[in-house]
Amino acid sequence: MSNKRKAVALISGGLDSLLAAKVIQEQGVHVEGINFFTGFCVEGHTHAIRKKDKAKPKRNNALWVAEQLNMKLHIVDVIEEYKSVLLNPKHGYGANMNPCLDCKVFMVAKAKQWIEENDFDFIITGEVVGQRPMSQRKDTMPVISRESGADDLLLRPLCAKNLPETLPEHEGWVNRDELFDFSGRTRKPQMALADQYGFEDYATPAGGCCFLTDKSYSVKLVDLWKYRGSKEYELDDIMLLKVGRHIRPGGNYKLIVAREEGESRFLQGYKKGFTWLQVTSHGGPLTLVEGEITEADLPLAARLVARFSQGRDADKVSVECVRDGEVTTLDVKPMPAHEIPAEWYV
C-alpha cells in the first residue's frame, strides 16, 4: 500500500472488538478506537460502590483494550442523542429493554460521521454472524450497513469471509485472506485467537456491560416510566436504578433502600434532591424516596426502612424523615419480612 490507510474501530471493551482491531492493525492499517457513552454501560460502577465487591476489577475495559493495542481511544458522549434510540426503536427491543439493532445502526452511523470529519477510510466492528439473536444475524448485518449509511465501508474482520466483500477488501487496503469466518455463539475461536496474540485477562467473552440487557434492570426502568407517566430520564436515573432495593408500596412513591454501607455512601450524594429516611436508633441503610410521598405514607415507609435496619427485631425503632429540609421523627415497629408483598419489590 502506497498510502497507509486509517480505520476507526468500535470498541466496547469486549474480546471481539479487541481482536477485530488487532487483526486490522496486523495488516499495517492505522487503527484508532471509538467508544460511545450512552450512560447504560458504566463498567465497575456497582463493584466500586458495594463493599462486598471491592476486590472485583473496576477498570474501564474499553480503555484497557486501547492500552493493549497501543491505540488512541476516542470516548464520545451520546447520552442525549441515544434517548431517541431507546425510546423509539424502529426495530423494537430484544428480550429486555435492549434496542440492539437500532443501537448498532446508531453507533455505526456516528462512526461514519466521525471518519468523514477526521479523514479516516473505513470502520471496523467486532460483530460475528450468529453471535447475538437480534443484531448479529446474517439478515440483520446488511440492515446495519445500509441504515447507518456506512454501506461497504463497514468491515467485520472476524466474520468477513461469511459476508460480501467490502470496499477495504476490494481496494486492497486489507487482505481478505487474512480475515476470518467465525460464526455462531461459541467464543472458542476468539479465545484461541486471543491466545495466539498473547492477550490475557480480557473481559468475559460472552459478557456485556449494557444494563438494558439485564432483566431486573429493565423491569425497574419500565416501572420508573410507568409511574412517572413519561419515558424521560437523566443520567442520575440510570445510575440509581442500579443501586439498592427498589420497593414500591404505592403508585405515588418508591423507596430506594441501600443494601449495604457502600451503597449508603453512594446515596448520600443524592440527599439534597430527594426526600430521605434514616434509622437513628439503630444502624441502618440510607433510603431515598423517588416520587411524592405524603404525610399519610410516612408510617408505612418508616416501617419498611426499619425492617432493613439492625433494629428489625426490636419493638420500636426511630426513623428520621427529611423532606424539603423539614425533619420528622417516627417511632415505629419494623414490618416483618413476610408482611411485605412480593409485588412491592421492583
C-alpha contacts under 8 A as a table, 3 or more apart, distances in Angstrom:
res1	aa1	res2	aa2	distance
1	M	4	K	6.45
1	M	172	G	7.85
1	M	173	W	6.95
4	K	28	G	7.35
4	K	29	V	6.15
4	K	30	H	6.93
5	R	29	V	5.33
5	R	30	H	6.20
5	R	120	F	7.50
5	R	121	D	6.37
5	R	173	W	6.70
6	K	29	V	5.77
6	K	30	H	4.67
6	K	31	V	5.85
6	K	32	E	7.92
6	K	120	F	5.04
6	K	121	D	5.37
6	K	122	F	6.96
7	A	29	V	6.96
7	A	30	H	6.24
7	A	31	V	4.91
7	A	32	E	6.53
7	A	115	I	7.90
7	A	120	F	5.77
7	A	121	D	5.65
7	A	122	F	4.90
7	A	123	I	5.51
7	A	124	I	6.80
8	V	31	V	5.60
8	V	32	E	4.93
8	V	33	G	5.43
8	V	34	I	6.65
8	V	111	A	7.47
8	V	115	I	7.16
8	V	120	F	7.17
8	V	122	F	6.61
8	V	123	I	5.10
8	V	124	I	6.09
9	A	17	S	7.40
9	A	20	A	7.80
9	A	21	A	6.01
9	A	31	V	6.80
9	A	32	E	6.19
9	A	33	G	4.69
9	A	34	I	6.07
9	A	123	I	5.86
9	A	124	I	4.43
9	A	125	T	5.79
10	L	17	S	6.76
10	L	33	G	5.92
10	L	34	I	5.13
10	L	35	N	6.08
10	L	108	V	7.95
10	L	111	A	7.66
10	L	123	I	7.67
10	L	124	I	6.31
10	L	125	T	5.37
10	L	126	G	7.58
11	I	14	G	7.53
11	I	17	S	5.39
11	I	18	L	7.10
11	I	33	G	5.79
11	I	34	I	5.73
11	I	35	N	5.32
11	I	62	A	5.95
11	I	65	V	7.77
11	I	125	T	7.65
12	S	17	S	6.44
12	S	35	N	6.30
12	S	61	N	7.54
12	S	62	A	5.64
13	G	17	S	6.74
13	G	18	L	6.97
13	G	60	N	7.53
13	G	61	N	4.36
13	G	62	A	3.80
13	G	63	L	7.34
13	G	64	W	7.29
13	G	65	V	5.98
13	G	203	A	7.07
14	G	17	S	5.81
14	G	18	L	6.48
14	G	61	N	7.09
14	G	62	A	7.54
14	G	202	Y	7.34
14	G	203	A	5.51
14	G	204	T	7.28
14	G	205	P	6.57
14	G	207	G	7.45
14	G	208	G	7.17
15	L	18	L	5.10
15	L	19	L	6.22
15	L	190	Q	7.44
15	L	202	Y	6.34
15	L	203	A	6.20
15	L	204	T	7.43
15	L	205	P	5.57
16	D	19	L	5.23
16	D	20	A	6.07
16	D	126	G	4.70
16	D	127	E	7.07
16	D	158	L	7.80
16	D	190	Q	7.03
16	D	205	P	7.57
17	S	20	A	5.06
17	S	21	A	6.18
17	S	125	T	6.17
17	S	126	G	4.25
17	S	127	E	7.77
18	L	21	A	5.53
18	L	22	K	6.28
18	L	65	V	5.92
18	L	69	L	7.96
18	L	126	G	7.58
19	L	22	K	4.96
19	L	23	V	6.03
19	L	126	G	7.26
19	L	158	L	7.79
19	L	190	Q	7.55
19	L	193	L	7.68
19	L	194	A	7.02
20	A	23	V	5.28
20	A	24	I	6.62
20	A	124	I	6.98
20	A	125	T	6.51
20	A	126	G	5.15
20	A	156	R	7.21
20	A	157	P	5.53
20	A	158	L	6.10
21	A	24	I	5.42
21	A	25	Q	6.17
21	A	31	V	6.84
21	A	124	I	6.96
21	A	125	T	7.83
21	A	126	G	7.84
22	K	25	Q	4.93
22	K	26	E	6.12
22	K	69	L	6.90
23	V	26	E	5.26
23	V	27	Q	6.91
23	V	157	P	6.96
23	V	179	L	7.36
24	I	27	Q	5.20
24	I	28	G	7.07
24	I	29	V	6.06
24	I	31	V	7.41
24	I	157	P	7.39
24	I	174	V	7.36
25	Q	28	G	5.40
25	Q	29	V	5.21
25	Q	30	H	6.36
25	Q	31	V	6.17
26	E	29	V	7.34
27	Q	174	V	6.41
27	Q	175	N	7.48
29	V	173	W	7.79
29	V	174	V	7.83
31	V	71	M	6.91
32	E	71	M	5.64
32	E	72	K	5.21
32	E	73	L	6.05
32	E	74	H	7.79
33	G	66	A	7.05
33	G	71	M	6.88
33	G	72	K	6.13
33	G	73	L	4.49
33	G	74	H	6.05
34	I	73	L	5.56
34	I	74	H	4.64
34	I	75	I	5.88
34	I	76	V	7.28
34	I	111	A	7.65
35	N	62	A	7.14
35	N	73	L	7.23
35	N	74	H	6.15
35	N	75	I	4.76
35	N	76	V	6.14
36	F	75	I	5.91
36	F	76	V	4.88
36	F	77	D	6.04
36	F	78	V	6.27
36	F	107	M	7.17
37	F	40	F	7.70
37	F	41	C	7.15
37	F	75	I	6.82
37	F	76	V	5.90
37	F	77	D	4.83
37	F	78	V	5.70
37	F	79	I	6.53
38	T	41	C	6.82
38	T	77	D	6.67
38	T	78	V	5.37
38	T	79	I	4.50
38	T	82	Y	6.17
39	G	42	V	6.60
39	G	79	I	5.90
39	G	235	L	6.32
39	G	238	I	7.01
40	F	209	C	7.88
40	F	210	C	5.47
40	F	211	F	5.43
40	F	212	L	6.86
40	F	238	I	6.85
41	C	209	C	5.12
41	C	210	C	4.61
41	C	211	F	6.24
42	V	45	H	5.71
42	V	209	C	6.99
42	V	210	C	7.78
43	E	58	K	6.96
43	E	59	R	7.15
43	E	60	N	5.88
43	E	61	N	7.51
43	E	209	C	6.23
44	G	47	H	4.99
44	G	48	A	5.78
44	G	57	P	6.78
44	G	58	K	4.32
44	G	59	R	6.44
44	G	60	N	7.23
45	H	48	A	5.26
45	H	49	I	6.40
45	H	58	K	7.44
46	T	49	I	5.01
46	T	50	R	5.93
46	T	53	D	7.74
46	T	242	K	7.36
46	T	243	V	7.27
47	H	50	R	5.55
47	H	51	K	7.78
47	H	53	D	4.83
47	H	54	K	5.94
47	H	56	K	6.30
47	H	57	P	7.52
47	H	58	K	6.54
48	A	51	K	7.73
48	A	53	D	7.07
48	A	54	K	6.13
48	A	58	K	6.33
49	I	53	D	7.81
49	I	54	K	7.73
49	I	262	G	5.18
49	I	263	E	5.84
49	I	266	F	6.64
50	R	53	D	5.43
50	R	54	K	6.56
50	R	260	E	7.04
50	R	261	E	7.38
50	R	262	G	4.67
50	R	263	E	5.85
51	K	54	K	5.29
51	K	260	E	7.45
51	K	261	E	6.90
51	K	262	G	5.29
52	K	55	A	7.68
53	D	56	K	5.48
59	R	63	L	7.98
59	R	64	W	7.29
60	N	63	L	5.51
60	N	64	W	6.32
61	N	64	W	4.74
61	N	65	V	6.07
61	N	203	A	6.95
62	A	65	V	5.14
62	A	66	A	6.38
63	L	66	A	5.09
63	L	67	E	6.21
63	L	73	L	7.07
64	W	67	E	5.05
64	W	68	Q	6.27
65	V	68	Q	5.12
65	V	69	L	6.33
66	A	69	L	5.20
66	A	70	N	5.85
66	A	71	M	4.91
66	A	72	K	6.35
66	A	73	L	6.03
67	E	70	N	4.97
67	E	71	M	6.42
68	Q	71	M	7.74
78	V	81	E	5.26
78	V	82	Y	5.78
79	I	82	Y	5.29
79	I	83	K	6.70
79	I	235	L	7.89
80	E	83	K	5.57
81	E	84	S	6.36
81	E	85	V	7.67
82	Y	85	V	5.15
82	Y	86	L	6.48
83	K	86	L	5.23
83	K	87	L	5.96
84	S	87	L	5.16
84	S	88	N	5.63
84	S	89	P	7.45
85	V	88	N	5.60
85	V	89	P	5.20
85	V	99	P	7.21
85	V	102	D	6.38
85	V	103	C	6.51
85	V	106	F	7.55
86	L	89	P	5.93
86	L	97	M	7.93
86	L	98	N	7.63
86	L	99	P	6.22
86	L	103	C	7.99
87	L	231	K	6.99
88	N	92	G	7.83
89	P	92	G	5.03
89	P	93	Y	7.07
89	P	99	P	6.06
89	P	102	D	5.89
90	K	102	D	6.63
91	H	99	P	7.33
91	H	101	L	6.54
91	H	102	D	6.22
92	G	99	P	5.97
92	G	102	D	7.84
93	Y	96	N	6.62
93	Y	97	M	5.61
93	Y	98	N	5.22
93	Y	99	P	4.41
93	Y	100	C	6.96
94	G	97	M	6.42
94	G	98	N	5.25
94	G	99	P	6.08
94	G	100	C	6.71
94	G	134	M	6.43
94	G	213	T	7.84
95	A	98	N	7.17
95	A	213	T	7.36
96	N	212	L	6.64
96	N	213	T	5.69
96	N	214	D	6.78
96	N	215	K	5.72
96	N	218	S	6.00
97	M	212	L	5.19
97	M	213	T	6.45
97	M	218	S	5.52
98	N	212	L	4.85
98	N	213	T	5.34
99	P	102	D	5.58
99	P	103	C	5.83
100	C	103	C	4.92
100	C	104	K	6.16
100	C	134	M	6.43
100	C	135	S	5.73
101	L	104	K	5.27
101	L	105	V	6.29
101	L	134	M	6.23
101	L	135	S	4.56
101	L	140	T	7.76
101	L	144	I	7.38
102	D	105	V	5.07
102	D	106	F	6.06
103	C	106	F	5.07
103	C	107	M	6.20
104	K	107	M	5.13
104	K	108	V	6.06
104	K	135	S	7.25
104	K	144	I	6.73
105	V	108	V	5.33
105	V	109	A	6.02
105	V	143	V	7.95
105	V	144	I	4.95
105	V	145	S	7.52
105	V	147	E	6.37
105	V	148	S	5.02
106	F	109	A	5.13
106	F	110	K	6.23
106	F	148	S	6.54
107	M	110	K	5.02
107	M	111	A	6.15
108	V	111	A	4.86
108	V	112	K	6.08
108	V	123	I	7.88
108	V	144	I	7.57
108	V	145	S	7.89
108	V	148	S	5.79
108	V	150	A	7.00
109	A	112	K	4.96
109	A	113	Q	6.32
109	A	147	E	7.95
109	A	148	S	4.29
109	A	149	G	6.23
109	A	150	A	6.63
110	K	113	Q	5.08
110	K	114	W	6.17
111	A	114	W	4.83
111	A	115	I	6.23
111	A	123	I	7.00
112	K	115	I	5.36
112	K	116	E	6.41
112	K	122	F	7.94
112	K	123	I	7.22
112	K	148	S	7.65
112	K	149	G	7.21
112	K	150	A	5.81
113	Q	116	E	5.28
113	Q	117	E	6.32
114	W	117	E	5.14
114	W	118	N	6.06
115	I	118	N	5.05
115	I	119	D	5.59
115	I	120	F	4.59
115	I	121	D	6.63
115	I	122	F	7.03
115	I	123	I	7.78
116	E	119	D	5.44
116	E	120	F	6.57
121	D	153	L	7.59
122	F	153	L	4.91
122	F	154	L	6.29
122	F	155	L	7.43
122	F	168	P	7.18
123	I	150	A	7.96
123	I	153	L	6.04
123	I	154	L	4.89
123	I	155	L	6.03
124	I	154	L	6.04
124	I	155	L	5.02
124	I	156	R	5.81
124	I	157	P	7.24
125	T	154	L	7.56
125	T	155	L	6.64
125	T	156	R	5.28
125	T	157	P	7.44
126	G	156	R	6.00
126	G	157	P	7.01
126	G	158	L	6.48
127	E	131	Q	7.73
127	E	136	Q	6.52
127	E	156	R	6.00
127	E	158	L	7.02
127	E	159	C	7.31
128	V	131	Q	5.57
128	V	136	Q	6.33
128	V	156	R	7.44
128	V	158	L	6.19
128	V	159	C	5.36
128	V	182	F	6.30
128	V	183	S	5.71
128	V	184	G	7.28
129	V	132	R	7.89
129	V	136	Q	5.35
129	V	137	R	5.30
129	V	138	K	5.75
129	V	141	M	7.81
129	V	159	C	6.40
129	V	162	N	7.70
129	V	182	F	7.21
129	V	183	S	4.94
129	V	184	G	6.25
130	G	133	P	6.76
130	G	136	Q	5.50
130	G	137	R	4.79
130	G	138	K	6.81
130	G	183	S	5.70
130	G	184	G	4.41
130	G	185	R	6.29
131	Q	136	Q	5.75
131	Q	137	R	7.24
131	Q	183	S	6.71
131	Q	184	G	4.90
131	Q	185	R	4.32
131	Q	186	T	7.63
132	R	135	S	5.99
132	R	136	Q	4.89
132	R	137	R	6.92
132	R	185	R	7.12
133	P	136	Q	6.27
133	P	137	R	6.49
134	M	137	R	6.83
134	M	140	T	7.77
135	S	140	T	6.06
135	S	141	M	7.22
136	Q	140	T	6.36
136	Q	141	M	6.24
137	R	140	T	5.18
137	R	141	M	6.14
138	K	141	M	5.52
138	K	142	P	7.61
139	D	142	P	6.44
139	D	143	V	7.32
140	T	143	V	4.95
140	T	144	I	6.46
141	M	144	I	5.35
141	M	145	S	6.53
142	P	145	S	5.03
142	P	146	R	5.95
143	V	146	R	5.17
143	V	147	E	5.79
144	I	147	E	5.49
144	I	148	S	5.78
145	S	148	S	5.62
145	S	149	G	6.34
145	S	150	A	5.33
145	S	151	D	4.53
145	S	152	D	7.07
145	S	154	L	6.54
146	R	149	G	5.35
146	R	150	A	6.55
146	R	151	D	5.17
147	E	150	A	7.84
148	S	151	D	7.46
150	A	153	L	5.38
150	A	154	L	5.78
151	D	154	L	6.22
152	D	155	L	7.31
152	D	165	E	7.87
152	D	166	T	4.71
152	D	167	L	5.37
152	D	168	P	8.00
153	L	166	T	6.47
153	L	167	L	5.86
153	L	168	P	6.88
154	L	166	T	7.10
155	L	160	A	6.99
155	L	166	T	6.46
155	L	168	P	7.49
156	R	159	C	5.89
156	R	160	A	5.32
157	P	160	A	5.10
157	P	179	L	5.37
157	P	180	F	6.17
158	L	179	L	6.39
158	L	180	F	4.77
158	L	181	D	6.18
158	L	182	F	5.78
159	C	162	N	5.58
159	C	163	L	7.03
159	C	179	L	7.42
159	C	180	F	5.18
159	C	181	D	4.26
159	C	182	F	4.86
159	C	183	S	6.58
160	A	163	L	5.23
160	A	164	P	7.46
160	A	165	E	7.46
160	A	176	R	7.56
160	A	179	L	6.27
160	A	180	F	5.95
160	A	181	D	6.08
161	K	164	P	7.50
161	K	165	E	7.89
161	K	176	R	7.33
161	K	179	L	6.83
161	K	180	F	5.84
161	K	181	D	4.85
162	N	181	D	5.54
162	N	182	F	7.88
165	E	169	E	6.17
165	E	170	H	6.51
166	T	169	E	5.38
166	T	170	H	6.12
167	L	170	H	4.92
167	L	171	E	5.85
168	P	171	E	5.36
168	P	172	G	6.12
168	P	173	W	4.93
168	P	174	V	5.81
169	E	172	G	5.13
169	E	173	W	6.02
169	E	174	V	5.22
169	E	175	N	6.07
169	E	176	R	5.72
170	H	173	W	7.74
171	E	174	V	7.86
172	G	175	N	6.19
175	N	178	E	5.60
175	N	179	L	7.11
176	R	179	L	5.24
177	D	180	F	7.87
182	F	189	P	7.01
183	S	186	T	7.82
186	T	189	P	7.50
187	R	190	Q	5.31
187	R	191	M	6.18
187	R	205	P	6.44
187	R	206	A	7.15
188	K	191	M	5.04
188	K	192	A	6.10
189	P	192	A	5.08
189	P	193	L	6.18
190	Q	193	L	5.03
190	Q	194	A	6.08
191	M	194	A	4.96
191	M	195	D	6.26
191	M	205	P	7.76
192	A	195	D	5.10
192	A	196	Q	6.28
193	L	196	Q	4.88
193	L	197	Y	6.31
194	A	197	Y	5.15
194	A	198	G	6.06
194	A	199	F	5.13
194	A	200	E	7.43
195	D	198	G	4.87
195	D	199	F	5.85
195	D	200	E	7.37
196	Q	199	F	7.77
199	F	202	Y	6.98
202	Y	205	P	7.75
203	A	207	G	7.18
204	T	207	G	5.08
204	T	208	G	7.98
210	C	213	T	5.94
210	C	214	D	7.60
211	F	214	D	5.41
211	F	217	Y	6.37
211	F	218	S	7.62
212	L	215	K	7.62
212	L	217	Y	6.69
212	L	218	S	5.81
213	T	218	S	7.36
214	D	217	Y	5.40
214	D	218	S	6.14
215	K	218	S	5.12
215	K	219	V	6.24
216	S	219	V	5.16
216	S	220	K	6.44
217	Y	220	K	5.17
217	Y	221	L	6.29
217	Y	241	L	6.70
217	Y	242	K	6.78
218	S	221	L	5.00
218	S	222	V	6.20
219	V	222	V	5.25
219	V	223	D	6.13
219	V	346	V	6.92
220	K	223	D	5.00
220	K	224	L	6.12
220	K	241	L	6.44
220	K	246	H	7.90
220	K	346	V	5.85
221	L	224	L	5.07
221	L	225	W	6.36
221	L	241	L	7.06
222	V	225	W	5.20
222	V	226	K	6.08
223	D	226	K	5.07
223	D	227	Y	6.29
223	D	346	V	7.35
224	L	227	Y	5.60
224	L	228	R	6.10
225	W	228	R	5.18
225	W	229	G	5.90
225	W	230	S	5.36
225	W	231	K	4.93
225	W	232	E	7.31
226	K	229	G	5.28
226	K	230	S	6.93
226	K	231	K	7.86
227	Y	230	S	7.89
227	Y	251	G	6.38
227	Y	252	N	7.24
228	R	231	K	7.68
233	Y	237	D	6.02
233	Y	238	I	7.38
234	E	237	D	5.30
234	E	238	I	6.64
235	L	238	I	5.06
235	L	239	M	6.38
236	D	239	M	5.14
236	D	240	L	6.10
237	D	240	L	5.25
237	D	241	L	6.24
238	I	241	L	5.53
238	I	242	K	7.09
239	M	242	K	5.50
239	M	243	V	7.01
240	L	243	V	5.22
240	L	244	G	7.84
241	L	244	G	7.87
243	V	256	I	7.75
243	V	258	A	7.10
243	V	263	E	6.81
244	G	256	I	5.74
244	G	257	V	5.15
244	G	258	A	4.40
244	G	259	R	5.29
244	G	263	E	6.78
245	R	255	L	7.74
245	R	256	I	5.61
245	R	257	V	4.99
245	R	258	A	6.41
245	R	259	R	6.53
245	R	345	Y	7.51
245	R	346	V	7.94
246	H	254	K	6.76
246	H	255	L	5.70
246	H	256	I	4.77
246	H	257	V	6.48
246	H	345	Y	5.95
246	H	346	V	5.39
247	I	254	K	5.61
247	I	255	L	5.08
247	I	256	I	6.60
247	I	257	V	7.78
247	I	344	W	5.28
247	I	345	Y	4.60
247	I	346	V	5.79
248	R	251	G	7.07
248	R	253	Y	6.40
248	R	254	K	4.32
248	R	255	L	6.24
248	R	344	W	4.89
248	R	345	Y	6.41
248	R	346	V	6.73
249	P	253	Y	7.26
249	P	254	K	6.70
249	P	301	A	7.92
249	P	344	W	5.59
250	G	253	Y	5.81
250	G	254	K	7.13
251	G	254	K	7.77
252	N	291	G	5.82
252	N	292	E	5.71
252	N	293	I	6.59
253	Y	289	V	6.58
253	Y	290	E	5.55
253	Y	291	G	4.35
253	Y	292	E	5.54
253	Y	293	I	5.64
254	K	289	V	5.73
254	K	290	E	5.06
254	K	291	G	6.43
255	L	287	T	6.43
255	L	288	L	5.84
255	L	289	V	4.83
255	L	290	E	6.28
255	L	301	A	7.69
256	I	287	T	5.40
256	I	288	L	5.08
256	I	289	V	6.30
256	I	290	E	7.30
257	V	285	P	6.54
257	V	286	L	6.35
257	V	287	T	4.43
257	V	288	L	6.68
257	V	305	V	7.26
258	A	261	E	7.50
258	A	263	E	5.18
258	A	264	S	5.23
258	A	267	L	7.53
258	A	285	P	5.29
258	A	286	L	5.80
258	A	287	T	6.15
259	R	263	E	6.35
259	R	264	S	7.57
259	R	285	P	6.85
260	E	263	E	5.56
260	E	264	S	6.36
260	E	285	P	6.60
261	E	264	S	5.06
261	E	265	R	6.32
261	E	285	P	7.07
262	G	265	R	5.17
262	G	266	F	6.36
263	E	266	F	4.94
263	E	267	L	6.16
264	S	267	L	5.15
264	S	268	Q	6.28
264	S	285	P	5.85
264	S	286	L	5.19
264	S	287	T	7.84
265	R	268	Q	5.20
265	R	269	G	7.53
266	F	269	G	6.02
266	F	270	Y	7.96
267	L	270	Y	5.39
267	L	271	K	6.90
267	L	286	L	7.08
267	L	287	T	7.85
267	L	288	L	7.48
268	Q	271	K	5.45
268	Q	286	L	7.60
269	G	272	K	7.52
270	Y	273	G	5.66
270	Y	274	F	6.53
270	Y	288	L	7.99
271	K	274	F	5.35
271	K	275	T	7.05
271	K	276	W	6.51
271	K	288	L	7.29
272	K	275	T	7.97
274	F	288	L	6.21
274	F	289	V	6.16
274	F	290	E	7.01
274	F	323	R	7.50
275	T	288	L	6.11
275	T	289	V	5.32
275	T	290	E	7.72
275	T	321	C	7.26
275	T	322	V	5.70
275	T	323	R	4.62
275	T	324	D	6.89
276	W	286	L	7.30
276	W	287	T	5.56
276	W	288	L	4.47
276	W	289	V	5.70
276	W	321	C	5.77
276	W	322	V	5.48
276	W	323	R	6.81
277	L	286	L	6.27
277	L	287	T	5.16
277	L	288	L	6.53
277	L	289	V	7.84
277	L	302	A	7.33
277	L	305	V	7.41
277	L	319	V	6.68
277	L	320	E	5.53
277	L	321	C	4.43
277	L	322	V	6.44
278	Q	284	G	6.96
278	Q	285	P	6.62
278	Q	286	L	5.20
278	Q	287	T	6.39
278	Q	305	V	7.52
278	Q	319	V	5.62
278	Q	320	E	5.28
278	Q	321	C	6.65
279	V	282	H	6.09
279	V	283	G	6.71
279	V	284	G	5.66
279	V	285	P	7.38
279	V	286	L	7.84
279	V	305	V	7.32
279	V	306	A	6.47
279	V	309	S	7.01
279	V	317	V	7.19
279	V	318	S	5.83
279	V	319	V	4.25
279	V	320	E	6.09
280	T	283	G	7.11
280	T	284	G	7.89
280	T	317	V	7.88
280	T	318	S	5.64
280	T	319	V	5.73
280	T	320	E	6.53
281	S	311	G	7.81
281	S	317	V	5.98
281	S	318	S	5.21
281	S	319	V	7.39
282	H	309	S	6.75
282	H	310	Q	5.76
282	H	311	G	5.62
282	H	317	V	7.26
282	H	318	S	7.87
283	G	309	S	5.91
283	G	310	Q	5.35
283	G	311	G	7.39
284	G	306	A	7.59
284	G	308	F	6.67
284	G	309	S	4.05
284	G	310	Q	5.95
285	P	305	V	7.79
285	P	308	F	7.14
285	P	309	S	6.48
287	T	305	V	7.10
289	V	292	E	7.74
289	V	293	I	7.31
293	I	297	D	6.09
293	I	298	L	7.21
294	T	297	D	5.13
294	T	298	L	6.69
295	E	298	L	5.46
296	A	299	P	7.01
297	D	300	L	5.79
297	D	301	A	6.27
298	L	301	A	5.02
298	L	302	A	5.93
299	P	302	A	5.10
299	P	303	R	6.21
299	P	330	L	7.10
299	P	332	V	7.14
300	L	303	R	5.11
300	L	304	L	6.29
301	A	304	L	5.16
301	A	305	V	6.24
302	A	305	V	5.08
302	A	306	A	6.05
302	A	319	V	6.02
302	A	330	L	7.15
302	A	332	V	6.88
302	A	334	P	7.88
303	R	306	A	5.03
303	R	307	R	6.25
303	R	332	V	5.93
303	R	333	K	6.12
303	R	334	P	4.59
303	R	335	M	5.20
304	L	307	R	5.11
304	L	308	F	7.07
304	L	334	P	6.49
304	L	335	M	5.73
305	V	308	F	5.59
305	V	309	S	6.86
305	V	319	V	7.86
305	V	334	P	7.67
306	A	309	S	5.12
306	A	310	Q	7.97
306	A	311	G	6.61
306	A	312	R	5.91
306	A	317	V	6.50
306	A	319	V	7.14
306	A	332	V	7.77
306	A	333	K	7.55
306	A	334	P	4.90
306	A	335	M	7.23
307	R	311	G	7.33
307	R	312	R	4.64
307	R	334	P	4.78
307	R	335	M	5.48
307	R	336	P	6.64
307	R	337	A	7.17
308	F	311	G	7.96
308	F	312	R	6.29
309	S	312	R	5.54
310	Q	313	D	7.81
311	G	314	A	5.09
311	G	316	K	7.90
311	G	317	V	6.32
311	G	334	P	7.60
312	R	334	P	5.54
312	R	335	M	7.76
312	R	336	P	7.76
313	D	334	P	7.19
314	A	317	V	6.71
314	A	333	K	7.16
314	A	334	P	7.30
315	D	332	V	7.90
315	D	333	K	5.43
315	D	334	P	7.46
316	K	331	D	6.10
316	K	332	V	5.30
316	K	333	K	4.77
316	K	334	P	7.20
317	V	331	D	5.45
317	V	332	V	5.35
317	V	333	K	6.12
317	V	334	P	6.94
318	S	329	T	6.70
318	S	330	L	5.66
318	S	331	D	4.45
318	S	332	V	6.45
319	V	329	T	5.66
319	V	330	L	5.27
319	V	331	D	6.35
319	V	332	V	7.52
320	E	327	V	6.75
320	E	328	T	5.78
320	E	329	T	4.48
320	E	330	L	6.44
321	C	327	V	5.65
321	C	328	T	5.09
321	C	329	T	6.18
321	C	330	L	7.89
322	V	325	G	5.94
322	V	326	E	5.48
322	V	327	V	4.54
322	V	328	T	6.42
323	R	326	E	5.23
323	R	327	V	6.54
335	M	339	E	6.69
335	M	340	I	7.36
336	P	339	E	5.51
336	P	340	I	7.15
337	A	340	I	5.58
338	H	341	P	7.53
340	I	344	W	7.17
341	P	344	W	5.57
341	P	345	Y	7.71
342	A	345	Y	5.76
343	E	346	V	7.11
